[in-house]
Amino acid sequence: MNRRTGVLIVDDSAVMRSLLRTVISADSALEVVGTASDGDSALGLLASPSVHPGIVLLDVEMPGMDGLETLRAIRARSYRMPVIMVSAVTQRGARVTIEALAGGASDYVTKPASQSDRESALRTLALNLLPKIQALTRTAASPSRPDDPVAGVSRSTPRALIPPAVVAIGASTGGPAALDAILSGLPPGFPVPVLVVQHMPELFTGLLAERLGIHCPLRVREAAEGIPVLPGSVYVARGNWHMQVLAPVRPGSAPMLHLHQGPMENHCRPAVDVLFRSVAAVYGSAGLAVVLTGMGSDGLAGSHLIRSQGGTVLAQDQASSVIWGMPGAVVQAGIAHQVLPLTRFVPEILRLVSNQRLNPLAALKPAANL
């Protein structure tokens, strides 16, 4: 019989602790091994020989030692279990969550503040939380080896006959830290634009763009309707809005961003596939897709389109991914030209764009119905 995964709940709200306990107890594969109302108590429980959580649910906003400080203390004590931040949808809650995700948290969920009754809150919380726990604990229970063989991978180095005129990046769970690692390594004067879809709600994506801009030498901004897509800039899709790139209205002009609230795709808005489809239509063989760590398979269909147009697809390897769902789907489908650890993306991206024309707009093609 398989042992259940132990969950430590840390939240200063008795109501929230009760909701989380109820959700966890409803899953036969999980058990609550402890609850704490503040960071100090949580650290005390972790030090106890009788408490061995496989995952920690950590409130962002707590009196005394807040969630970010508690996370730092957990990692400083070499505890490596996944940590999911539990955040209120507030400016402060979102900002601390972004810092936590960049500082070692595995993922986050937002508190069900808008639900009118307990049952609705429980359903919303279970829908958002349980898949993340299951994915993270599966990954922790079966760590990958860097040299594991991967079926269906294109092992040859991409020839990139037409140097990329855009870099389109898709990420989900574990994405903020991965994005920080890649974007901070791009040099000033990077000759093409970078488009980013990170699965996050509104409010969070603007703060993510702000934080990424601290370490990235390029201009990083949250996407807005109708702005031009220019070399040397990074555009982060706005939460709850799909982001597309539209073909230039006249030769030599820049493509434009279009945001819309069409139906969710892969249960996501923004969705990576929506962005990648538009990149395939506008940039054709000059499109470079980068699929990073995340749950699910968002980006798979779009990567297939980019590759079918002659573009290049890079996927993150399993060993460096928090969850190998999105990049794994691309790899297993045989779409990835290369499967790379996080540390190798910057050198490879720079190699691919090194022969970029002085005028990257020359590589664009008219929009197509893809």
DRENLUM-344998 format. One line per 5 residues: number of its first residue (from 1); their letters; for each residue z, x, y of C-alpha. Coordinates in steps of 0.02 Angstrom, whole numbers, padded with zeros to 5 digits. Example, Ala and Ser with C-alpha at 12.3 -4.5 7.8 and 13.67 -1.06 7.14 Angstrom:
1> AS> 00390,00615,-00225  00357,00684,-00053
// end
This chain:
1> MNRRT> 00000,00000,00000  -00048,00069,00171  00091,00101,00294  00088,00003,00454  00057,00092,00617
6> GVLIV> 00213,00102,00725  00199,00047,00907  00319,00096,01045  00321,-00028,01191  00375,00037,01362
11> DDSAV> 00383,-00091,01503  00515,-00136,01631  00473,-00322,01618  00564,-00416,01480  00426,-00548,01485
16> MRSLL> 00290,-00418,01459  00387,-00332,01320  00401,-00500,01233  00215,-00534,01251  00170,-00363,01184
21> RTVIS> 00292,-00379,01038  00219,-00548,00991  00040,-00482,00995  00085,-00328,00892  00186,-00426,00765
26> ADSAL> 00039,-00542,00731  -00061,-00395,00661  -00007,-00351,00484  -00066,-00171,00507  00053,-00142,00653
31> EVVGT> 00240,-00144,00681  00349,-00123,00834  00460,00029,00805  00546,00026,00973  00549,-00045,01148
36> ASDGD> 00603,00037,01311  00619,-00027,01489  00592,00139,01576  00520,00313,01552  00684,00401,01517
41> SALGL> 00727,00279,01378  00553,00300,01304  00571,00488,01297  00740,00467,01214  00664,00357,01080
46> LASPS> 00522,00479,01050  00651,00617,01022  00743,00512,00894  00712,00565,00713  00704,00382,00660
51> VHPGI> 00563,00330,00779  00387,00387,00736  00260,00285,00835  00076,00304,00799  00035,00237,00972
56> VLLDV> 00126,00204,01137  00096,00057,01254  00152,00119,01425  00178,00015,01581  00100,00091,01737
61> EMPGM> 00223,00030,01868  00407,00056,01824  00558,00099,01931  00618,00278,01922  00498,00373,01811
66> DGLET> 00334,00277,01823  00198,00270,01691  00104,00422,01753  00261,00530,01758  00311,00468,01586
71> LRAIR> 00138,00507,01517  00147,00683,01586  00318,00706,01507  00254,00641,01340  00109,00764,01341
76> ARSYR> 00220,00906,01403  00329,00880,01249  00174,00898,01139  00171,00718,01077  -00012,00687,01035
81> MPVIM> -00013,00505,00984  -00133,00391,01081  -00061,00312,01238  -00129,00148,01309  -00081,00114,01489
86> VSAVT> -00035,-00067,01529  -00085,-00098,01709  -00070,-00235,01837  -00232,-00271,01930  -00167,-00205,02095
91> QRGAR> -00222,-00063,02208  -00073,00044,02155  -00086,-00006,01972  -00271,00037,01967  -00246,00203,02057
96> VTIEA> -00106,00260,01940  -00209,00203,01789  -00357,00309,01844  -00242,00460,01862  -00167,00426,01692
101> LAGGA> -00337,00414,01607  -00385,00581,01683  -00218,00654,01631  -00211,00616,01446  -00200,00427,01422
106> SDYVT> -00319,00363,01289  -00359,00193,01363  -00287,00049,01463  -00270,-00140,01465  -00237,-00252,01613
111> KPASQ> -00092,-00373,01614  -00140,-00556,01590  -00076,-00609,01762  -00200,-00751,01792  -00160,-00852,01636
116> SDRES> -00070,-01017,01666  00038,-01017,01509  00109,-00902,01377  -00016,-00947,01242  -00164,-00908,01355
121> ALRTL> -00083,-00743,01404  -00057,-00699,01221  -00238,-00738,01176  -00305,-00634,01319  -00190,-00489,01282
126> ALNLL> -00229,-00491,01096  -00417,-00497,01129  -00410,-00346,01244  -00274,-00243,01162  -00288,-00255,00972
131> PKIQA> -00466,-00186,00955  -00416,-00036,01060  -00261,-00002,00955  -00361,-00018,00795  -00498,00099,00856
136> LTRTA> -00377,00229,00922  -00265,00230,00770  -00414,00244,00652  -00473,00396,00751  -00300,00475,00749
141> ASPSR> -00280,00445,00563  -00443,00529,00516  -00481,00671,00636  -00657,00738,00627  -00708,00917,00598
146> PDDPV> -00829,00997,00721  -00942,01053,00579  -00954,00885,00492  -01136,00851,00448  -01215,00708,00543
151> AGVSR> -01359,00611,00467  -01510,00565,00570  -01486,00691,00712  -01634,00772,00795  -01576,00952,00781
156> STPRA> -01715,01030,00884  -01683,01071,01065  -01771,00944,01177  -01930,01017,01250  -01919,00910,01408
161> LIPPA> -02104,00931,01449  -02065,00832,01607  -01898,00891,01677  -01775,00749,01702  -01783,00662,01871
166> VVAIG> -01620,00569,01839  -01463,00585,01732  -01396,00417,01669  -01223,00422,01591  -01134,00287,01490
171> ASTGG> -00950,00295,01443  -00803,00187,01393  -00639,00235,01309  -00598,00413,01358  -00737,00412,01487
176> PAALD> -00644,00453,01648  -00584,00622,01584  -00755,00660,01507  -00844,00613,01668  -00726,00723,01768
181> AILSG> -00764,00870,01653  -00952,00849,01670  -00970,00802,01853  -00852,00938,01914  -00966,01066,01830
186> LPPGF> -01126,01014,01918  -01170,01134,02060  -01200,01094,02243  -01383,01056,02269  -01403,00977,02097
191> PVPVL> -01584,00920,02110  -01578,00745,02033  -01469,00589,02052  -01334,00543,01927  -01304,00360,01879
196> VVQHM> -01142,00316,01789  -01085,00161,01695  -00902,00169,01647  -00829,00011,01569  -00698,-00041,01697
201> PELFT> -00657,-00194,01801  -00678,-00214,01988  -00556,-00117,02096  -00541,00017,01962  -00720,00081,01979
206> GLLAE> -00706,00116,02165  -00548,00216,02136  -00632,00306,01990  -00776,00357,02104  -00652,00416,02234
211> RLGIH> -00558,00521,02108  -00714,00595,02028  -00771,00646,02201  -00617,00757,02223  -00679,00885,02097
216> CPLRV> -00866,00854,02099  -00966,00954,02227  -01092,00812,02238  -01068,00652,02337  -00989,00521,02224
221> REAAE> -00988,00339,02275  -00970,00168,02200  -01139,00082,02187  -01191,-00047,02316  -01339,-00164,02326
226> GIPVL> -01500,-00090,02394  -01445,00089,02424  -01572,00227,02387  -01551,00336,02233  -01557,00513,02300
231> PGSVY> -01546,00687,02221  -01375,00768,02230  -01280,00604,02229  -01178,00515,02095  -01174,00325,02087
236> VARGN> -01038,00237,01986  -01075,00058,01933  -00961,-00071,02010  -00843,-00163,01894  -00901,-00337,01843
241> WHMQV> -01079,-00300,01906  -01227,-00236,01807  -01316,-00089,01890  -01504,-00064,01881  -01621,00057,01966
246> LAPVR> -01779,-00018,02041  -01945,00071,02061  -01990,00138,02234  -02074,00010,02346  -02204,00138,02400
251> PGSAP> -02260,00310,02338  -02142,00448,02388  -01996,00334,02429  -01833,00332,02332  -01787,00206,02197
256> MLHLH> -01656,00078,02245  -01500,00012,02161  -01488,-00171,02114  -01322,-00251,02064  -01309,-00420,01981
261> QGPME> -01187,-00525,01880  -01302,-00575,01740  -01232,-00614,01567  -01122,-00485,01485  -01209,-00370,01363
266> NHCRP> -01111,-00294,01218  -00963,-00390,01291  -00976,-00280,01447  -01018,-00295,01631  -01071,-00168,01687
271> AVDVL> -01165,-00126,01529  -01243,00042,01488  -01394,-00041,01408  -01438,-00130,01571  -01441,00036,01664
276> FRSVA> -01533,00130,01528  -01669,-00004,01516  -01704,00013,01700  -01705,00203,01688  -01834,00193,01549
281> AVYGS> -01940,00075,01655  -01933,00175,01816  -01921,00356,01759  -02010,00351,01591  -02013,00523,01511
286> AGLAV> -01915,00594,01658  -01759,00500,01606  -01607,00590,01533  -01476,00481,01446  -01301,00545,01410
291> VLTGM> -01192,00440,01296  -01008,00485,01301  -00849,00431,01211  -00816,00244,01196  -00792,00094,01084
296> GSDGL> -00935,-00013,01021  -01121,00023,01032  -01166,-00008,01214  -01305,00113,01259  -01387,00113,01088
301> AGSHL> -01532,-00003,01131  -01557,00078,01300  -01557,00253,01226  -01691,00198,01104  -01799,00139,01250
306> IRSQG> -01775,00301,01347  -01822,00404,01195  -01972,00293,01158  -02034,00328,01335  -02024,00515,01304
311> GTVLA> -01855,00540,01387  -01710,00642,01320  -01549,00578,01242  -01387,00678,01226  -01233,00613,01135
316> QDQAS> -01054,00674,01131  -00993,00740,00964  -00855,00659,00863  -00730,00800,00878  -00722,00793,01068
321> SVIWG> -00733,00602,01083  -00579,00493,01103  -00676,00360,01007  -00846,00399,00930  -00913,00221,00937
326> MPGAV> -01047,00228,01072  -01110,00406,01043  -01089,00385,00856  -01202,00233,00855  -01338,00332,00945
331> VQAGI> -01318,00480,00828  -01319,00378,00668  -01477,00289,00727  -01564,00458,00741  -01596,00436,00927
336> AHQVL> -01497,00584,00996  -01595,00743,01027  -01434,00840,01030  -01252,00805,00986  -01139,00909,01096
341> PLTRF> -00955,00944,01122  -00897,00898,01296  -00895,01080,01352  -01081,01101,01321  -01150,00956,01422
346> VPEIL> -01155,01044,01590  -01252,01197,01526  -01375,01086,01433  -01402,00968,01581  -01430,01116,01695
351> RLVSN> -01553,01192,01571  -01652,01031,01561  -01665,01004,01748  -01691,01188,01791  -01880,01165,01807
356> QRLNP> -01864,01010,01913  -02001,00993,02042  -01961,01015,02225  -02002,00830,02242  -01916,00740,02097
361> LAALK> -01991,00574,02153  -02160,00633,02091  -02103,00602,01913  -02072,00417,01940  -02184,00282,01871
366> PAANL> -02206,00101,01921  -02084,-00023,01847  -02131,-00091,01677  -02073,-00239,01577  -01973,-00150,01442
// end
